[in-house]
Amino acid sequence: MALDDYFSDPSQDCLARLFDAVNAMDLSGAPLLTRQEKIVMRSSERKDIFTEKLANRDTQHNWNGSNPRLGNKPILQHRSTNSGESYASFEEGVLSRHRQDENRSREQDMPQKTEAESTTTMGLSTQSSAKPDSPSDNSFSLGGSAVWVGDESGLELVTTKDVGDSPSVHSSANSNTLTASLRKRRSTDASSMSSLAHSKDIFARAQGTPMPSYFEQHSRPGLAKDTHFYHTTVAYKDHPLPIKMPLSTFPEEVGDYSLITLVKEFSSHQHVSGPQHPHLHTNGPQTHPIIILFNALVTGKRIIFLGHRRPAGEVSSFVLSACALGSGCGAILRGFIERAFPYANLNNRDEWESVPAYIAGVTNPIFESSRAWDLLLVIGAGTVTVAKDIHTTYPVTATPSFGAPLLSRSGTLKAESSMTSEDGDAPRGPSNQGGRPDYTKSDNNADKLFIEDIRSAIDDHFGEGLVRMRFTEYVTRFVRLASRYEEEVTGSTKIGFMSSSYSEQPGRRSQLGSGIAFSDEAAGMRELMANAQRIEAWRKTNSYQYCVADFVKFQANSSIKGFDVLHQLIRLRRGKTLTDGEALLIMRTLADHVKSYEQVVELLAYLIPHGGGLITLGFGLFHQKESVREATIDLFNQLRGFPVRILALTY
């Protein structure tokens, strides 16, 4: 509609109307998901994942009477602005709307405070003799689901028409009669309910009262059909247009990109031309184009996607896919979208060429001969060209020798991923022939296995979601490898846990391992040598600085503190030399540190379904040691009361 308006009246007023309409979207009902919740959501194909969060937001949003309605369909009013209220991401918009709603709620509650206090006092005195957690006394029903009430803040307004018999939250919200709640209601959010799940379960069973079923609210009609998206509307020229916003995206993910399309387009190393550079060719002449592209992204090279006679939208999609590729689908690294120009042309050439390490999409073939790029990818032909002067622009620097470990290590660890070589076909160090390193002989087996895995998944018709998760794992491992490299060179690391193996000595407390794990130290040093050049180049970019800041933030905000969770799960999943003592310490540590809702979600974010999911922990139930089995049972028992755990069991 906006495009038709622009063609009929090409003016800034048309663009301003579109801008205002998009920024006036109603996002007040959208749930705010943490990083871990987003990872769990995107790794799950269930359409009812985190339904309780979306249902609670919808309920509170519909009951506050803030939306104007026409019949039974919500109609959003167009809000005129000065076109200055733009949001960098969907999440920023949600946060802004929530703050506005909270401010309005406080203003509306102020005049009623005095009157409500006296009424509340009388109600509380009446309730003092009742049991606070009794579902028979302090709960009401919404379509078959009980809502706990007590002393916590929660929903303030309820409808009086067909509350108990309403088949859905939305149908009960259609009543125009609203009454103020005399009692504070405890939120139905899993994060607040789950901490009291066991005590309520025991009390309810003792009283013979039926417990609220989590799955009942999923079966109610009226809730979102797919909780991966938030359904809202955009009011453009008095026309409400329904749209759906993905809830599991990160700021580095823009648009409906496709990594499968990117991999299919640039699929053969035979289409790569130009000189070889250690920042790009980590596997010599056999380096896959996608690996070359990833290396160019993380090392800060100038990249152009050329799509001659191709639609601008298609070219833009490749640029956005590349940004997602470098960032691990937005979940690991940052700093790519800020230097991306999905559609660049001659008019703004000076602007985007002045940005260091730009990522641009063009349709004019004149840019191919301009040589203002380090890597050129031609859409349609599938060719990848490295600039002839790349060695002059980015001279190769010497890297430390990894012939022997620089730091003392002990123990033998299984490879953190199947990508690491175990059969001797490991990366070979550069030769000294002619005084110049021979990078064409390097053989990074990890990258080869990863690309083969991705191509097999695409050939077997696996979906975009799985391919994205595999790239997220790849970037995660790259960061952990860089952390180990940094530790070997400087003695410490700013982007990960210090590397160590499990230690058990008589008279001393056993210590869990941490950091990346290799099949053996020699193989690990060879892999570090093969990746040393691209790691060194990455450490000089803004992306690395963002990673340092993000790791500090992760340590401060992580719900599971004190040990490297991913290392322990890798040991359980692939450890050949896992002793009974280490298995017991891992399971007992997890059982002691994973108790709250946030801790459960963080643990599940590491246990994605295509990597085995809960099987990694479930094997502890069959361990030969009774103490390990008991620790595993304790862990599962502590998680059983959380809705997200119930969904995880059905993966």
Salt bridges, closest charged atoms under 4 A:
ASP5 OD2 - LYS237 NZ 3.51
ASP26 OD2 - HIS61 NE2 2.85
GLU37 OE2 - LYS53 NZ 3.36
ASP48 OD2 - ARG46 NH2 2.68
ASP48 OD2 - HIS218 ND1 3.69
GLU85 OE2 - ARG79 NH1 3.53
GLU91 OE1 - LYS38 NZ 2.53
ASP101 OD1 - ARG104 NH2 2.25
ASP133 OD1 - ARG186 NH1 3.20
ASP151 OD1 - ARG186 NH2 3.03
GLU152 OE2 - ARG186 NE 3.54
GLU156 OE2 - LYS184 NZ 3.33
ASP189 OD2 - LYS53 NZ 3.56
ASP201 OD1 - ARG205 NE 2.94
ASP226 OD1 - HIS228 ND1 2.79
GLU253 OE1 - ARG42 NH2 2.52
GLU314 OE2 - ARG310 NH1 3.16
GLU353 OE2 - ARG349 NE 2.94
ASP374 OD1 - ARG302 NH2 2.95
GLU416 OE2 - ARG480 NE 2.82
GLU422 OE2 - LYS414 NZ 2.15
GLU422 OE1 - LYS576 NZ 3.36
ASP438 OD2 - LYS441 NZ 3.94
ASP443 OD1 - LYS448 NZ 3.90
ASP447 OD2 - ARG534 NH2 3.71
ASP453 OD2 - ARG470 NH2 2.55
GLU464 OE2 - ARG468 NE 2.97
GLU473 OE1 - ARG470 NH1 2.56
GLU473 OE2 - HIS610 NE2 3.57
GLU486 OE2 - ARG539 NE 3.48
GLU487 OE2 - ARG409 NH1 3.18
GLU488 OE2 - ARG409 NH2 3.04
GLU488 OE2 - ARG484 NE 2.82
GLU521 OE1 - ARG484 NH2 2.85
GLU527 OE2 - ARG477 NH1 2.65
GLU536 OE2 - ARG539 NH1 3.60
ASP550 OD2 - ARG334 NE 2.99
ASP564 OD2 - ARG480 NH2 3.17
ASP580 OD1 - HIS623 NE2 3.44
GLU582 OE2 - ARG571 NE 2.99
ASP592 OD1 - ARG588 NH1 3.89
ASP634 OD2 - ARG588 NH2 3.11
